[in-house]
Every structure is written in C-alpha cells, then in structure tokens.
Amino acid sequence: MPRLQLGILTLYLNDSGLIEERKIYEHMTIEAAKLDIAVVVFTPSSQDLNYYENTVKAHVYDIRSKRWYRQWLPIPNLVFDRCRIQKTHRMKELRRFKEQFPHLQYLNRTFSNKWTVHQKLQQSPYISKYLPHTIKYTQIADLVKMLKLYDVVYVKPVNGTGGRGILRIERQSALSVKIEGRDHERRIISPRLLSLSALRSFMNSWNVHSTSYLIQQGIPLTLNNGRVHDYRILVQKDGNGQWTVTGGAGRIGAARSITANLHGGGSAVAMHRLIEQFVAPGVNLTHVQEEINSLSINIANFLEQHRYTLCEIAIDIAIDREGKIWIIELNPKPSREVFREIGELERYLQAIRRPLEYAKYLYSQRS
C-alpha cells in the first residue's frame, strides 16, 4: 500500500494566517514519521484551495530543519478534523469544503451542540444518572424555576467553548441573586447582586433570545481557596479501533473565574492529588477512579453507537465531596496540554500518538 497521508484540518485564528496548536502538530508530525505516516496541515480557506484540481496549499513541518513550509498537495483522503467553532467567515469556508468533498474519510466529525448531546445522553439509563438537571432556556421563568430548585445554576450557550458566555447565578434570597461569569470574549464579569426584576433585564441584554442557551444545576466545585475546579478525562481510539482512557487531570480555575478552563487562565494539577484534597474522608478513591474510567468508555461507546464519528473525546466531570461523579460537558476537539502541565510527558505523547495509531488502523481496513 502507498504511504498513508493524514490531513489535519484546522482553521486560521485570524486573517494573518495564525494556526492554533502548531506546536502540537509538530509533535504529531514527528510521532507520525515513526509510524510511516505523512502529516500535512491544511485549512478550508478559499485562498488555500484549488477546487478544480482538488489540491490544497498545505502547511508541512520538516523534521530535519525544524521549519514549516508551504506546498500544493492533493487533498488527503483521510482527515483529522481539529476545527473549533468560530463566529467568523471561516466557518462558512469549512461548510463549503465539507459539501464539496463529501467522499473524504474523517477520523472524527463535527459534534452536536451541548443541548443535543445532553438529550442524547439522557437516553442511556446508565449515563443519565451522572447528568446534572439541565433544561433549555426559553424565557426568564425557566431560570426562576431552576433557582427555586437549586441554590446555584449555570447558564451556558449551547455552542460556547472555552468558558465564553457562561453565567453562574446563585440565589441569595427569594427576591435576589448574585450573578458572575465570563462575557462572550471570555472576560471575567465581577459578581453583582440583582433583584429578580433586574435579572430579567440583565438576561435580555445577554443576547439570550438570539443565541440558544441552557440552564444547568450547579455542582459544588469551590475549593477552600475560593477557586473552582473540575477534571478532564481524555478518551481515545487506539491502534485496534478500541476506546481507551488515555488519562485524566485536575483543573483549577483562575482567581474570580467560575470555570476551570486552561484557556481562561486556569492551571492543571495531578488528578489524584486534587480529588484527595476535596472529597470527604472515607470516600474510596480507587472505586471513584474505576467508576470514572467505566463511565468514560461507556459514554464514548454510546455516542459511537448513535452515529457520532469520533476518534477522541474529552469528558469534563465534577466530583462532589461525597464522591459522586457529575458530567459537566463533552469536548470533541480536546487539547492535550493538561498532561504536559502536570509533568506527565509520556501521557502527553501518548495522547498525540493515539489518533495517529487509529488513523493507521482505519487505513489498514481499506486493504
């Protein structure tokens, strides 16, 4: 068989041609060479594509010189989609590309929004036990209803990423709430007290009627130092096409942040250390870890059985003080930086290698 060429599909972050995760792609190119795979990085940008000749002006990393160069190449038939949602013209270019080349084989495909995924996971009796109570935001009455049920709720855009546009609303009394969060540019919003009537005006100004939002039961995530935390579990397909847990890490949010996202200024810590610090004495940590691994594999298999094309998925979870596990959200385009930040370099490289090994497995199935 000819040498496998894997295309990594990504988006420019700006009009100057900046590519996100370029360092990751350098590592991926190096690891791919060991598996006899040629990696090329390309975008769906109209300036990079020749639709008549089915070629793309790719970004190629030369391992020997440690430099990037550009080269016109045939569009790869096997594609690893790393495109993350943007509110730019580049999303239209991405849609056009996929419509123009429907025959390409993808390691992974675009994920449904948070609300659609939540509804799908609710169909599993096993998985649904781990889901916080979540409803679609349609009017202010929905928010008031949830605040009567829970001391804290989160309001999230169904297509949001990186903590953008998320609000934490805490009931202070029957007539007032405290609201904080991050705006749509990820800037931290200072806490403020609002009456219920003022809350209505605030939510109207938050663009809730033109953008879809959901309301989710708040899980206690605050550490003794006042910062929130959660855990990221990375599940990936291996070289045999099987789902496996690559690893997990704890994440601690920045000061005044309501989320623990690294892109929002958070930091990564060893998972076991953070769990030990937070849960109550007497919680069996071995059982908790085993339950996390079982749940993670179950989620990946369930989504695949329901026609989601995935090669990896990050599952963000919370663990309350009693050791109960909660699914916060899923991310189909996960970063690997948490492992490097906590010093687990071999796991970091493993997280890079696994999609490559899976790509080789898919390629071998063609013969």
N, C-alpha and C positions, 0 to 999 in steps of 0.2 A: 504493500500500500504506500502511496505517496506520504510524505511527512505531513502531519497534522498542523494546520494553521488555525489558531484560535484568535478570533477578533474580539477585542474588548470594546464594547460600545459605551461611550460616555458623552457628556455634554460639556461644552465650554462654559466656564463660570462667568465670563464677561466677553465683551467684544474684542478684547485684546488677545484672545486665544489661550487664556489660562485654563489648564486642566486640573481638576481636583484629583487627589490621590496619585499623583505622578510617581512619588516615592514607592508606593505600593506596587505600581505597575513595573517599576524597575526590578523590585524583588521578584515579582511574578515572572518576568522575562528570564531572570537568572534561574529560578526553580524550574521553569518550563523547559529550558535547554537541557536540563538533566533528564527530562522525560521525553526528549526528542520532539518537543512541541515548539513551533514558532509563534510568538505572540506579537500581534500588531494592535495598536490602539487607534481607534478612529471615532469620528463624530458624525452625526447625521446632518451637519451643516451643509447648506447648499454649495458653499464655496469649496467644500472638500469632496464633493461627489460628482461623478460623471455618470448620469443616469443612462446615457446612450451606450457607453462602453462597459457599464457595470463595474466601474473601478472607483477607488477611494484614495484620497491623499492621506495616507496613514502616518501616524507617529510611531517610529520604531526606535527602540533602545538598543544601542550597540554595546554589548557586554565588555568587549575588549577596551574600547576607548572611553567607556562610561559616558557616552554622549547620546543625545536624541537627534534623529534626523527625520526628514520627511521623504516619503516615497509613494508614487502612484502604484497601487496594487489591486488585484481583483478583490472584490468584496468577499470576505471569508464566509464559508457556508455554515460554520459553527460559531455562535456568538454568545458571549458572556455579557449580559446587559447590566451595566453599572449606572445607568441614567437615573438621577434623582429628580424629584419633582421641582420644577421652577415655574415661576409666573412670568415667563418670557416667551419671545417668539421662537426660542429653541425647542419648546415642546411641540409646536406645530411642525417644525422640521423633523422631529422624531416620529410623529404620527405619519407624516408623508413617507418617510423612509420605510416604516414597517408595512405600510399599504403597498408600496412599490415593490417590496421584496418579501412577499408572504412565504416563499419557499424556504427561507433560511431556518436552520435549526438553532434553537436557543437553549442554553443551559437553564435559563430562568426567564420568566415573563413578568410583565407589569402586574403589580399586586392590586387587589381591590382596596377601596378606602376603608378606614377604620370601622365605620358602621357596618358595612357589608361583611367584613371579616368577622366582626363580633356576632352578627346574626348567624353566620355560618357556623362558628364555634359553638354557639348555643344549641345547635342541633345534636351535639355529642353529649350524651348523659355524663360521660366521664369528665370531659373538658369543662363543661358548663359549671361544674362545682367550684371551679377556680376563677370564674369571671366575676368582677365587681358588678353590681347593679348598674346598668347603663341604658339610657334612653336617648332618643333623638330629640334635639332641641327644635321645637316648632313655635313656641310662644313663651312669654315670661312665666306663665302659670306652670309650665313644666319645671322650671328652675325652682320656683317657690315650693312646688310639691316635693322635689328631691331634698330641699333644705329642711323640710319638716321631718323627713325620714332620717337624714344623716347630718351630723354636726359640720362635716366638710364635704364639698363636692368639687369636682373639676369640670371645667367647660373646655372642650378641645375641638379644633377644626378637624373635620373628618379626613382632610388631605394634608394636614400640617406635618412638618418634620422639624427635628432639632429643637423642639420646645417652643416654636413660634406660635403666638396667638393663644397660649394656654392660660386660663384663669383658675385660681384657687379661691373659692368662696366659702367662708366659714361663718356659720350662724352665731351671732353674738347675743341676740335676744329674739323675741317674737317679732320685733319690728326693725331689727338692724342686722347688718352683716359686715364682715371685713373682707375686702377683696384685694388680691395681689396677683402678680403673674408676670408674663412677658408679652410685649406687643408683637406685631407681625414682622418686625425687624429684629426680634429676639432681645430687645432692650428690656431691662427689668423695670417693672411697674412698682413703685413704692406702695406699701399697704395703705389702705384708706377705709374709713368707716362710712357706710352708706345706709340710709333708710331704705326700706323696700321700694318706696316710690322712686327714690333716686337710683336704685338698682335698675329699674326699668329703663330709665333714660340712659344709664351707662351701657346697658346691653344693646340698646338701639344704636348707640354710637360705635359699638364694637363690630358692626357690619354683620350681625347675626342673621339678617334677613336676606343678604345676597350671597353668603357663604354658609355651607352646611356645617353644623356643629352637633356634638353630642354632649351629654351630661353624665358624669360618672361618679359613682360612690367614692368618696375619699378614703384611702387606706392610711393608717398612721405610719409615717415614714421619717419622722423627725428624730434625729439623734440627740444626745444630751448637749451637744454643742450648738444646737439650733438649726443644723443643716439637714436637708433631706437626703435620702439615699435610696438606691434600688440595686438590682442585679441584672446583668446582661448575660444571657446564655446563648452561645453560638452553636447551632446545629447545622451540619453539612453532609452532603452526599460524599461517600468515599469512592475509592477506585473500583469497588464492586457494585456501585449503584445503591448502596445501603445508607440509610440515615444513621448518623453517629453524633454524639455530643463532643464537640471539639474542646469545649471548656467554658468556664464562666468567670466573671469578675464583678466585684462590687464597684459602685459608682457613688461618689459623694458630691452633691451639688455645690456650686459657688455660694458665697455668702449672699443672703437675701433672695436666692433663687428658689423657685418652687419645683424645679425639675433637676435631675441629676445628670443631664446630658453633658458629655465632654465638650461638645461644640459650644455649649453655653457657659463654659468656664469651670465645669466640674473636673474631678480627678478620679483616677481609678485606684482601687486597693484590692488586695487579695480577698477573694470571696469568703473563705472560711473565717478569716480574721474579723470581717465585718459582721457576719452572722453571729459569731460568738459574742461580739460586743453588744449586739442589740437584743437578741431573743432572751426570754426568761430562763433562769437556771432550771435544769430538769428537762428541757427540750432535747430530744435525741437528734443531734446534728447529723449523724450518719443516716438516719431514716429520712431526714429532711432532704439531704443531698440525693439519696436514691429516688425519692419522690420527684424531685426536680428533673432528674435525668429521664425518668419514665414519662413524666408529663411532656417534656420537650420532644421526645421521639414520637409520642402519641400525637401531638399537635402537627408535627411535620407530616406524618403518615396520613393523618386525617385530611389535611389540606390537599395532599397529592391525590388521594382517593376522590376528592371533589374537584378534580381537573385543574388544580393550580400547578403550574410548571415552575418548579423551584429546584435550585441546587444548594441553597443555603438560606437560613433564616435566623434572625436574632430575636429572641424572646425576652422582653423586659418584664421582670417579675418583682413583686414586693413580698417580703416575708414579715408577718406581724410578730409581736412579742410572744405569742403563743405558738409560733412555728407554722402557722397557716400560710400557704402559698397563694398568691394572687397574680393573675395575668394582667399586666398593665397595658401592653400593646406589643404588636409584632412589627418587625422591620425586615423587609426582603432585600435590602441593599446595605447590609451591615458593614461597619468599619471593623478593622482588626486591631486598632491601636490600643484597646484596653489591655491586651496581653503584653504588648511591649512596655506599656506604662508600669505594669506591676512586675516587670522583670522576667516574665515567662517567655523568653525569646524563642525557644523551641516550639512552644504552642503557637506563637505568633507566625512562625514559618509554616507550621502545620496548617494553620488557617489559610495561609496563602496557597499552599500546595493542594489542598483538598479539591477546590474547583478544577484545578488542572488535571488531577487524577481522575476526576469524574468525567471531564471532557475526553480524556483518552479512552475511558470505558465506553462512552457513547460512540466514539469514533470506531472502536473495535466491533461494535454491534452492527455496523454497516456491512461488514465483510461476510 
